[in-house]
């Protein structure tokens, strides 16, 4: 039977590394309600409901990963999926390219 992996791009967001830098709308990815207030910055965690909705409404067995590390993403890929869907927003485009390669 075919298998489906649905995922977001890998973390961490808003750091200077080969996949992006700290100026790429990190606050958007951390679901901040405020900006640049250190420990006083309110953060939330919103599940990616779109991926879960798709997973629950397809006939193919599906696994959902939300904000995995790169190593978690690669480890999951090695389990052998026939299809991979990656949800992303434009700022982490370099992370999407890495996931797709």
N, CA, C and O atoms as CSV, one atom per row, in Angstrom:
chain,resi,resn,atom,element,x,y,z
A,1,UNK,N,N,0.833,-1.178,0.000
A,1,UNK,CA,C,0.000,0.000,0.000
A,1,UNK,C,C,0.884,1.251,0.000
A,1,UNK,O,O,1.930,1.276,0.649
A,2,UNK,N,N,0.466,2.268,-0.718
A,2,UNK,CA,C,1.198,3.533,-0.811
A,2,UNK,C,C,1.195,4.243,0.543
A,2,UNK,O,O,0.257,4.094,1.326
A,3,UNK,N,N,2.262,5.024,0.818
A,3,UNK,CA,C,2.368,5.781,2.071
A,3,UNK,C,C,2.610,7.252,1.756
A,3,UNK,O,O,3.284,7.587,0.782
A,4,UNK,N,N,2.052,8.123,2.591
A,4,UNK,CA,C,2.132,9.570,2.401
A,4,UNK,C,C,2.747,10.223,3.627
A,4,UNK,O,O,2.339,9.946,4.755
A,5,UNK,N,N,3.736,11.099,3.405
A,5,UNK,CA,C,4.322,11.911,4.464
A,5,UNK,C,C,3.944,13.361,4.210
A,5,UNK,O,O,4.204,13.895,3.132
A,6,UNK,N,N,3.333,13.993,5.196
A,6,UNK,CA,C,2.996,15.413,5.124
A,6,UNK,C,C,3.808,16.121,6.202
A,6,UNK,O,O,3.804,15.704,7.361
A,7,UNK,N,N,4.498,17.184,5.826
A,7,UNK,CA,C,5.400,17.839,6.763
A,7,UNK,C,C,5.494,19.332,6.510
A,7,UNK,O,O,5.113,19.824,5.448
A,8,UNK,N,N,6.001,20.036,7.494
A,8,UNK,CA,C,6.390,21.432,7.309
A,8,UNK,C,C,7.891,21.417,7.063
A,8,UNK,O,O,8.522,20.367,7.181
A,9,UNK,N,N,8.471,22.555,6.725
A,9,UNK,CA,C,9.927,22.614,6.584
A,9,UNK,C,C,10.553,22.436,7.959
A,9,UNK,O,O,9.882,22.567,8.982
A,10,UNK,N,N,11.844,22.137,7.970
A,10,UNK,CA,C,12.509,21.809,9.234
A,10,UNK,C,C,12.913,23.056,10.030
A,10,UNK,O,O,13.116,24.136,9.476
A,11,UNK,N,N,13.018,22.868,11.325
A,11,UNK,CA,C,13.464,23.924,12.229
A,11,UNK,C,C,14.979,23.873,12.374
A,11,UNK,O,O,15.565,22.888,11.924
A,12,UNK,N,N,15.640,24.816,12.944
A,12,UNK,CA,C,15.128,25.999,13.624
A,12,UNK,C,C,14.880,27.134,12.642
A,12,UNK,O,O,15.495,27.194,11.577
A,13,UNK,N,N,13.984,28.021,13.005
A,13,UNK,CA,C,13.689,29.207,12.212
A,13,UNK,C,C,14.379,30.408,12.844
A,13,UNK,O,O,14.676,30.412,14.038
A,14,UNK,N,N,14.624,31.408,12.039
A,14,UNK,CA,C,15.159,32.660,12.556
A,14,UNK,C,C,16.566,32.565,13.094
A,14,UNK,O,O,16.916,33.277,14.035
A,15,UNK,N,N,17.390,31.691,12.510
A,15,UNK,CA,C,18.794,31.588,12.910
A,15,UNK,C,C,19.660,31.778,11.669
A,15,UNK,O,O,19.220,31.530,10.546
A,16,UNK,N,N,20.882,32.218,11.885
A,16,UNK,CA,C,21.822,32.374,10.779
A,16,UNK,C,C,22.483,31.024,10.520
A,16,UNK,O,O,23.311,30.571,11.311
A,17,UNK,N,N,22.118,30.387,9.419
A,17,UNK,CA,C,22.731,29.129,9.012
A,17,UNK,C,C,22.703,29.051,7.490
A,17,UNK,O,O,22.343,30.024,6.827
A,18,UNK,N,N,23.074,27.916,6.938
A,18,UNK,CA,C,23.142,27.788,5.480
A,18,UNK,C,C,21.788,27.804,4.807
A,18,UNK,O,O,21.713,27.912,3.583
A,19,UNK,N,N,20.708,27.699,5.579
A,19,UNK,CA,C,19.367,27.654,4.997
A,19,UNK,C,C,18.585,28.947,5.170
A,19,UNK,O,O,17.474,29.065,4.654
A,20,UNK,N,N,19.131,29.898,5.870
A,20,UNK,CA,C,18.428,31.161,6.081
A,20,UNK,C,C,19.174,32.029,7.060
A,20,UNK,O,O,20.307,31.735,7.440
A,21,UNK,N,N,18.527,33.103,7.463
A,21,UNK,CA,C,19.150,33.972,8.451
A,21,UNK,C,C,18.116,34.487,9.432
A,21,UNK,O,O,16.913,34.283,9.267
A,22,UNK,N,N,18.609,35.150,10.443
A,22,UNK,CA,C,17.740,35.562,11.540
A,22,UNK,C,C,16.787,36.686,11.167
A,22,UNK,O,O,15.904,37.026,11.955
A,23,UNK,N,N,16.941,37.265,9.994
A,23,UNK,CA,C,16.054,38.357,9.607
A,23,UNK,C,C,14.869,37.887,8.767
A,23,UNK,O,O,14.146,38.724,8.226
A,24,UNK,N,N,14.646,36.590,8.640
A,24,UNK,CA,C,13.582,36.074,7.777
A,24,UNK,C,C,12.290,35.781,8.528
A,24,UNK,O,O,11.905,34.623,8.689
A,25,UNK,N,N,11.648,36.799,8.969
A,25,UNK,CA,C,10.331,36.680,9.596
A,25,UNK,C,C,10.225,35.551,10.619
A,25,UNK,O,O,9.252,34.796,10.629
A,26,UNK,N,N,11.232,35.448,11.473
A,26,UNK,CA,C,11.196,34.382,12.487
A,26,UNK,C,C,9.980,34.528,13.383
A,26,UNK,O,O,9.418,33.532,13.840
A,27,UNK,N,N,9.579,35.743,13.631
A,27,UNK,CA,C,8.435,35.956,14.507
A,27,UNK,C,C,7.186,35.281,13.931
A,27,UNK,O,O,6.357,34.768,14.684
A,28,UNK,N,N,7.050,35.278,12.618
A,28,UNK,CA,C,5.915,34.614,11.972
A,28,UNK,C,C,5.915,33.123,12.293
A,28,UNK,O,O,4.866,32.548,12.583
A,29,UNK,N,N,7.084,32.501,12.241
A,29,UNK,CA,C,7.173,31.063,12.462
A,29,UNK,C,C,7.012,30.679,13.926
A,29,UNK,O,O,6.580,29.569,14.239
A,30,UNK,N,N,7.358,31.590,14.816
A,30,UNK,CA,C,7.199,31.309,16.236
A,30,UNK,C,C,5.801,31.680,16.719
A,30,UNK,O,O,5.497,31.531,17.902
A,31,UNK,N,N,4.959,32.156,15.828
A,31,UNK,CA,C,3.595,32.540,16.140
A,31,UNK,C,C,3.578,33.577,17.260
A,31,UNK,O,O,2.763,33.510,18.181
A,32,UNK,N,N,4.493,34.532,17.158
A,32,UNK,CA,C,4.544,35.591,18.164
A,32,UNK,C,C,3.349,36.517,18.033
A,32,UNK,O,O,2.887,36.815,16.931
A,33,UNK,N,N,2.868,36.957,19.158
A,33,UNK,CA,C,1.826,37.968,19.176
A,33,UNK,C,C,2.440,39.347,19.357
A,33,UNK,O,O,1.786,40.362,19.117
A,34,UNK,N,N,3.696,39.380,19.778
A,34,UNK,CA,C,4.435,40.624,19.941
A,34,UNK,C,C,5.764,40.461,19.233
A,34,UNK,O,O,6.081,39.371,18.757
A,35,UNK,N,N,6.543,41.523,19.155
A,35,UNK,CA,C,7.801,41.444,18.417
A,35,UNK,C,C,8.971,41.961,19.253
A,35,UNK,O,O,8.880,43.018,19.877
A,36,UNK,N,N,10.060,41.211,19.260
A,36,UNK,CA,C,11.334,41.629,19.849
A,36,UNK,C,C,11.228,42.070,21.301
A,36,UNK,O,O,11.764,43.119,21.657
A,37,UNK,N,N,10.562,41.311,22.138
A,37,UNK,CA,C,10.449,41.665,23.546
A,37,UNK,C,C,11.066,40.611,24.460
A,37,UNK,O,O,10.724,40.529,25.640
A,38,UNK,N,N,11.964,39.818,23.919
A,38,UNK,CA,C,12.682,38.851,24.738
A,38,UNK,C,C,11.765,37.923,25.510
A,38,UNK,O,O,10.844,37.328,24.949
A,39,UNK,N,N,12.031,37.805,26.817
A,39,UNK,CA,C,11.239,36.882,27.642
A,39,UNK,C,C,9.794,37.339,27.796
A,39,UNK,O,O,8.943,36.563,28.230
A,40,UNK,N,N,9.510,38.585,27.447
A,40,UNK,CA,C,8.151,39.094,27.570
A,40,UNK,C,C,7.354,38.940,26.276
A,40,UNK,O,O,6.213,39.395,26.186
A,41,UNK,N,N,7.951,38.306,25.290
A,41,UNK,CA,C,7.285,38.085,24.020
A,41,UNK,C,C,6.373,36.866,24.143
A,41,UNK,O,O,6.830,35.766,24.454
A,42,UNK,N,N,5.095,37.071,23.900
A,42,UNK,CA,C,4.122,35.984,24.021
A,42,UNK,C,C,4.224,35.073,22.802
A,42,UNK,O,O,4.143,35.541,21.667
A,43,UNK,N,N,4.397,33.793,23.031
A,43,UNK,CA,C,4.497,32.837,21.938
A,43,UNK,C,C,3.399,31.795,22.065
A,43,UNK,O,O,2.918,31.494,23.157
A,44,UNK,N,N,3.022,31.262,20.933
A,44,UNK,CA,C,2.026,30.212,20.933
A,44,UNK,C,C,2.447,29.116,19.988
A,44,UNK,O,O,3.387,29.288,19.212
A,45,UNK,N,N,1.774,28.008,20.043
A,45,UNK,CA,C,2.044,26.904,19.132
A,45,UNK,C,C,0.737,26.552,18.438
A,45,UNK,O,O,-0.200,26.053,19.062
A,46,UNK,N,N,0.690,26.812,17.163
A,46,UNK,CA,C,-0.506,26.488,16.387
A,46,UNK,C,C,-0.240,25.249,15.545
A,46,UNK,O,O,0.699,25.237,14.749
A,47,UNK,N,N,-1.040,24.220,15.704
A,47,UNK,CA,C,-0.841,23.033,14.867
A,47,UNK,C,C,-1.160,23.347,13.409
A,47,UNK,O,O,-1.971,24.225,13.117
A,48,UNK,N,N,-0.529,22.637,12.521
A,48,UNK,CA,C,-0.777,22.825,11.098
A,48,UNK,C,C,-2.028,22.023,10.747
A,48,UNK,O,O,-1.940,20.877,10.307
A,49,UNK,N,N,-3.168,22.626,10.944
A,49,UNK,CA,C,-4.432,21.923,10.757
A,49,UNK,C,C,-4.641,21.448,9.328
A,49,UNK,O,O,-5.278,20.419,9.106
A,50,UNK,N,N,-4.109,22.190,8.351
A,50,UNK,CA,C,-4.262,21.785,6.956
A,50,UNK,C,C,-3.665,20.415,6.688
A,50,UNK,O,O,-4.281,19.588,6.015
A,51,UNK,N,N,-2.458,20.167,7.214
A,51,UNK,CA,C,-1.824,18.861,7.005
A,51,UNK,C,C,-2.612,17.751,7.690
A,51,UNK,O,O,-2.790,16.671,7.127
A,52,UNK,N,N,-3.078,18.016,8.893
A,52,UNK,CA,C,-3.870,17.006,9.611
A,52,UNK,C,C,-5.201,16.747,8.902
A,52,UNK,O,O,-5.669,15.610,8.848
A,53,UNK,N,N,-5.803,17.801,8.361
A,53,UNK,CA,C,-7.061,17.654,7.627
A,53,UNK,C,C,-6.863,16.766,6.405
A,53,UNK,O,O,-7.672,15.875,6.145
A,54,UNK,N,N,-5.796,17.007,5.659
A,54,UNK,CA,C,-5.498,16.181,4.479
A,54,UNK,C,C,-5.256,14.733,4.907
A,54,UNK,O,O,-5.804,13.806,4.310
A,55,UNK,N,N,-4.431,14.541,5.944
A,55,UNK,CA,C,-4.088,13.187,6.398
A,55,UNK,C,C,-5.331,12.385,6.789
A,55,UNK,O,O,-5.401,11.179,6.550
A,56,UNK,N,N,-6.301,13.059,7.388
A,56,UNK,CA,C,-7.507,12.374,7.830
A,56,UNK,C,C,-8.498,12.112,6.699
A,56,UNK,O,O,-9.441,11.338,6.864
A,57,UNK,N,N,-8.286,12.751,5.563
A,57,UNK,CA,C,-9.280,12.654,4.489
A,57,UNK,C,C,-8.757,12.037,3.199
A,57,UNK,O,O,-9.363,12.209,2.141
A,58,UNK,N,N,-7.653,11.331,3.273
A,58,UNK,CA,C,-7.157,10.591,2.110
A,58,UNK,C,C,-7.205,9.103,2.431
A,58,UNK,O,O,-7.163,8.710,3.596
A,59,UNK,N,N,-7.293,8.291,1.406
A,59,UNK,CA,C,-7.360,6.839,1.600
A,59,UNK,C,C,-5.996,6.251,1.957
A,59,UNK,O,O,-5.918,5.194,2.584
A,60,UNK,N,N,-4.928,6.929,1.561
A,60,UNK,CA,C,-3.566,6.449,1.792
A,60,UNK,C,C,-3.153,6.683,3.243
A,60,UNK,O,O,-3.436,7.748,3.791
A,61,UNK,N,N,-2.496,5.722,3.875
A,61,UNK,CA,C,-1.979,5.957,5.225
A,61,UNK,C,C,-1.015,7.150,5.210
A,61,UNK,O,O,-0.109,7.211,4.380
A,62,UNK,N,N,-1.220,8.101,6.141
A,62,UNK,CA,C,-0.428,9.329,6.143
A,62,UNK,C,C,0.156,9.606,7.517
A,62,UNK,O,O,-0.464,9.335,8.545
A,63,UNK,N,N,1.358,10.148,7.510
A,63,UNK,CA,C,2.037,10.594,8.739
A,63,UNK,C,C,2.244,12.089,8.612
A,63,UNK,O,O,2.591,12.573,7.535
A,64,UNK,N,N,2.036,12.842,9.707
A,64,UNK,CA,C,2.233,14.289,9.716
A,64,UNK,C,C,3.393,14.629,10.638
A,64,UNK,O,O,3.426,14.205,11.794
A,65,UNK,N,N,4.349,15.399,10.117
A,65,UNK,CA,C,5.444,15.939,10.923
A,65,UNK,C,C,5.274,17.454,10.971
A,65,UNK,O,O,5.093,18.093,9.935
A,66,UNK,N,N,5.332,18.022,12.155
A,66,UNK,CA,C,5.251,19.472,12.281
A,66,UNK,C,C,6.579,20.003,12.801
A,66,UNK,O,O,7.021,19.637,13.890
A,67,UNK,N,N,7.210,20.867,12.018
A,67,UNK,CA,C,8.475,21.498,12.380
A,67,UNK,C,C,9.525,20.502,12.858
A,67,UNK,O,O,10.092,20.681,13.936
A,68,UNK,N,N,9.795,19.463,12.084
A,68,UNK,CA,C,10.815,18.501,12.509
A,68,UNK,C,C,12.203,19.124,12.380
A,68,UNK,O,O,12.381,20.114,11.670
A,69,UNK,N,N,13.172,18.549,13.061
A,69,UNK,CA,C,14.557,18.936,12.799
A,69,UNK,C,C,14.938,18.298,11.460
A,69,UNK,O,O,14.224,17.419,10.977
A,70,UNK,N,N,16.032,18.719,10.864
A,70,UNK,CA,C,16.453,18.134,9.591
A,70,UNK,C,C,16.735,16.646,9.760
A,70,UNK,O,O,16.387,15.849,8.889
A,71,UNK,N,N,17.363,16.263,10.876
A,71,UNK,CA,C,17.662,14.841,11.087
A,71,UNK,C,C,16.381,14.031,11.295
A,71,UNK,O,O,16.303,12.892,10.836
A,72,UNK,N,N,15.380,14.590,11.973
A,72,UNK,CA,C,14.100,13.894,12.133
A,72,UNK,C,C,13.417,13.704,10.779
A,72,UNK,O,O,12.849,12.647,10.502
A,73,UNK,N,N,13.479,14.740,9.941
A,73,UNK,CA,C,12.891,14.667,8.606
A,73,UNK,C,C,13.566,13.576,7.767
A,73,UNK,O,O,12.890,12.765,7.135
A,74,UNK,N,N,14.886,13.563,7.768
A,74,UNK,CA,C,15.630,12.563,6.989
A,74,UNK,C,C,15.367,11.156,7.517
A,74,UNK,O,O,15.181,10.223,6.736
A,75,UNK,N,N,15.350,11.004,8.837
A,75,UNK,CA,C,15.073,9.687,9.440
A,75,UNK,C,C,13.691,9.180,9.033
A,75,UNK,O,O,13.519,7.994,8.752
A,76,UNK,N,N,12.710,10.078,9.001
A,76,UNK,CA,C,11.361,9.681,8.604
A,76,UNK,C,C,11.312,9.313,7.127
A,76,UNK,O,O,10.644,8.349,6.753
A,77,UNK,N,N,12.015,10.074,6.277
A,77,UNK,CA,C,12.048,9.770,4.839
A,77,UNK,C,C,12.603,8.374,4.569
A,77,UNK,O,O,12.158,7.690,3.646
A,78,UNK,N,N,13.565,7.959,5.370
A,78,UNK,CA,C,14.193,6.650,5.171
A,78,UNK,C,C,13.230,5.489,5.410
A,78,UNK,O,O,13.540,4.346,5.075
A,79,UNK,N,N,12.071,5.778,5.985
A,79,UNK,CA,C,11.066,4.733,6.203
A,79,UNK,C,C,10.335,4.381,4.915
A,79,UNK,O,O,9.554,3.430,4.883
A,80,UNK,N,N,10.585,5.140,3.857
A,80,UNK,CA,C,10.042,4.799,2.550
A,80,UNK,C,C,8.635,5.287,2.297
A,80,UNK,O,O,7.668,4.572,2.562
A,81,UNK,N,N,8.514,6.488,1.789
A,81,UNK,CA,C,7.206,7.053,1.442
A,81,UNK,C,C,7.081,7.158,-0.068
A,81,UNK,O,O,8.059,7.421,-0.769
A,82,UNK,N,N,5.875,6.951,-0.558
A,82,UNK,CA,C,5.616,7.069,-1.981
A,82,UNK,C,C,5.357,8.523,-2.378
A,82,UNK,O,O,5.669,8.943,-3.493
A,83,UNK,N,N,4.783,9.278,-1.450
A,83,UNK,CA,C,4.465,10.683,-1.698
A,83,UNK,C,C,4.881,11.504,-0.491
A,83,UNK,O,O,4.742,11.062,0.649
A,84,UNK,N,N,5.397,12.716,-0.751
A,84,UNK,CA,C,5.768,13.642,0.320
A,84,UNK,C,C,5.167,14.999,-0.014
A,84,UNK,O,O,5.390,15.533,-1.100
A,85,UNK,N,N,4.406,15.554,0.919
A,85,UNK,CA,C,3.845,16.896,0.776
A,85,UNK,C,C,4.492,17.802,1.802
A,85,UNK,O,O,4.545,17.466,2.985
A,86,UNK,N,N,4.993,18.967,1.352
A,86,UNK,CA,C,5.689,19.889,2.248
A,86,UNK,C,C,4.958,21.222,2.267
A,86,UNK,O,O,4.843,21.891,1.240
A,87,UNK,N,N,4.469,21.603,3.432
A,87,UNK,CA,C,3.801,22.882,3.615
A,87,UNK,C,C,4.853,23.914,4.007
A,87,UNK,O,O,5.693,23.651,4.868
A,88,UNK,N,N,4.808,25.087,3.378
A,88,UNK,CA,C,5.780,26.124,3.716
A,88,UNK,C,C,5.214,27.501,3.410
A,88,UNK,O,O,4.250,27.644,2.657
A,89,UNK,N,N,5.829,28.502,4.006
A,89,UNK,CA,C,5.553,29.898,3.694
A,89,UNK,C,C,6.826,30.436,3.023
A,89,UNK,O,O,7.902,29.889,3.262
A,90,UNK,N,N,6.745,31.460,2.213
A,90,UNK,CA,C,7.907,31.917,1.448
A,90,UNK,C,C,9.208,32.174,2.220
A,90,UNK,O,O,10.265,31.874,1.665
A,91,UNK,N,N,9.223,32.699,3.444
A,91,UNK,CA,C,10.522,32.976,4.070
A,91,UNK,C,C,11.484,31.797,4.149
A,91,UNK,O,O,12.670,32.002,3.893
A,92,UNK,N,N,11.062,30.572,4.487
A,92,UNK,CA,C,12.035,29.480,4.559
A,92,UNK,C,C,12.189,28.717,3.232
A,92,UNK,O,O,12.315,27.493,3.239
A,93,UNK,N,N,12.181,29.411,2.126
A,93,UNK,CA,C,12.274,28.752,0.823
A,93,UNK,C,C,13.538,27.907,0.700
A,93,UNK,O,O,13.498,26.841,0.085
A,94,UNK,N,N,14.664,28.354,1.271
A,94,UNK,CA,C,15.886,27.552,1.193
A,94,UNK,C,C,15.730,26.251,1.970
A,94,UNK,O,O,16.337,25.244,1.605
A,95,UNK,N,N,14.931,26.249,3.030
A,95,UNK,CA,C,14.678,25.012,3.772
A,95,UNK,C,C,13.820,24.062,2.924
A,95,UNK,O,O,14.034,22.850,2.930
A,96,UNK,N,N,12.862,24.617,2.208
A,96,UNK,CA,C,12.042,23.786,1.322
A,96,UNK,C,C,12.927,23.141,0.262
A,96,UNK,O,O,12.784,21.951,-0.021
A,97,UNK,N,N,13.834,23.907,-0.322
A,97,UNK,CA,C,14.730,23.349,-1.353
A,97,UNK,C,C,15.539,22.186,-0.794
A,97,UNK,O,O,15.743,21.189,-1.487
A,98,UNK,N,N,16.007,22.298,0.458
A,98,UNK,CA,C,16.783,21.221,1.084
A,98,UNK,C,C,15.896,20.003,1.295
A,98,UNK,O,O,16.331,18.879,1.046
A,99,UNK,N,N,14.672,20.199,1.745
A,99,UNK,CA,C,13.755,19.074,1.959
A,99,UNK,C,C,13.467,18.343,0.660
A,99,UNK,O,O,13.345,17.118,0.642
A,100,UNK,N,N,13.359,19.093,-0.423
A,100,UNK,CA,C,12.990,18.503,-1.706
A,100,UNK,C,C,14.160,17.865,-2.423
A,100,UNK,O,O,13.957,17.137,-3.394
A,101,UNK,N,N,15.373,18.115,-1.979
A,101,UNK,CA,C,16.535,17.558,-2.703
A,101,UNK,C,C,16.939,16.198,-2.178
A,101,UNK,O,O,17.892,15.601,-2.678
